[in-house]
Every structure is written in structure tokens, then in C-alpha cells.
């Protein structure tokens, strides 16, 4: 799990530096969110299908999802620390120290947990972030 976390963290840092230096520096924050949300969506789509199709059995949550979510939040803190406002700190502290751990404590069905991650950090937000990035870059 630590290896996955570090892999994602450094991948986000390198992608951010590459896009900022060689592509555009407009809306990189939004583009990075889009990439993150696409990966979360990919890893949780099967859980969503399982919940809505009422399949028997339980589809396990991919072991990539939680390190991915934590790595992205830590990447945000390291990369955008100078721009953080009070609401950013509340979001990051609440997400990492309260919301995700409590979700694991009270969700015994990994399908439902995966579905929650799909809708809270996956596809809907990913679409929104892609549109914000495109808007910033005309």
C-alpha cells in the first residue's frame, strides 16, 4: 500500500511538472483532478455495475483506490501549499483524517464503498474538471 501511495504521489508530481513546463500552465490543477478522477472511475466502475445490477456476491474494492485518493490529496498539499485557503485545509484534513477512515469503518460492503468513491471522486467530478480545464484553455 505504501509503494502504491508513493508511486501515485510521484506520478502526480511528475505529470504536473511535465504539463506545466511543456504543455500549458493554465488550469493544470483541473487537468490533474481529471486524471485522478479517471483512474478512480476505472478502478470502481465494476463496483458500480455490481451494485446497480444486484449481482450476487460482493465485488471487492480495488486495492489501488485508497492509496490513489490519499496520494492525490498529499500531492495537492505539496504542490499547491502556497495557494491553500482555509476551505482547502478543511477539505483535505476532513477527507484524509475523518471521511475516508470512517467510511471504511462503517461500510462492510466493498461494492457500496467503491460506488461511493466512483460518485464522490470519480466520473461526475472528472467531467466537471475536464470542462474547467478546457474553459481555462479556450
N, C-alpha and C positions, 0 to 999 in steps of 0.2 A: 504494500500500500504506500509506503514512503517513497519507493522508487517511482511508482506511478505519479504521485504528487509532484515530486521533483522534475520528472520528465515533462509533465504538463506545464508546470511553472516556467521552466526554462524555454519550453516551446513557445509559450505565450510571449515571453520577453523577447526572444529572437524574432518571432513573427512581427511583433510591434516595431522593433528596430528596423527590420527589413522594409516593412510597409512605409514607415515614417521617412526613411532615408532614400528609398528607391522608387516609391510609387506616389504617395501623397501624404501630407501631414494633416489633411482636412478630414475630420471625422474618424480618425483611426480608433478612437475609443469605441465608437459604434460598430466599426467593422470587426474589432476583436470580440465584442459581445456576440455579433452574428456568428462568427466561427465557433465560439464556445457553445452557443445555443444549438447550432447544427450538430455538434458532437454529442451533446446531451440528448437531443432528439433521436439521433441514431441509436444510442445505447438504451433508450427507454421505449422506443416505438413498439417493440414486442410486448412490453408490459401493458401498454395502452390497448393493443389488439386483444390481449388476453382478458382484460377487464371488460371491454365492451362486447366481446363475443361470448362471454360466460363460459369459457373453456374450463373443463375440469382440471384440477391440479393447480399448482402455483408456479408461475414463471419467475425465476429468480432475477433479482436486480443485478445488472452487470456490475462487477467489482470496479469498473472504471469510473462510474458516475460520481461517487463521493469524493475521491481524490481530485477529479476534474473540477468539481464545484469549489472545493477548498482552494485548489491551486489558482483558480481564476480570481477568487476574492483576494488572496495574498498577492497575486500579480498586480491587481488594482492598487493595493496599498503601496507596494514598492514603486510602481510606475507613475502613479498619479497622486502621490502623497502631498505634493505642494498645492494641488488643486482641491484637496478634500475640504468639504464643508461639514458642519455638524450632522446634517442628514446622511451624508456618506458614511460617517463614522457609526451612526446608529444602525444603518443598514448592514454594514459589514460586521460589526460586533454582534448584532442580533442574529444575523444569518448564521455566522460561524459558531457562536457560543451558545445560542439558545435554540433557534428554529430547527436546524439540521439534527442536532443531538436529540431534541425532544421528539422529532418525527420518528427517528429510529427507535426511541424508547416506547412509543405508543402504536406504531404500525407493525403488526406481526405479519401482514400480508405484503410480501415484497412487490407483487403486482401493483397494489394500490400506491405503494411508495414510488415505484417507477412512474406511474401515471401522474402522481403529484409533481415529480420532478420534470416530467415532459411538459406539463402546463405552466409550471412556475419558472422554470429556467430553460425551457426548450423552444418548441416551434412558435407559439404566438409571439413571444418576445423577440425571437430571431427574425421574424418577418418585420417587426417594428424597427429593430436595429438596422436591418439592411436598408429599409426605406429612409431612415435618418441619415445613414452614410451616403446614400445616393443623392439625397437632398443637399447635403453639405458639398457634394462634388458636382452639382448640376447635372 
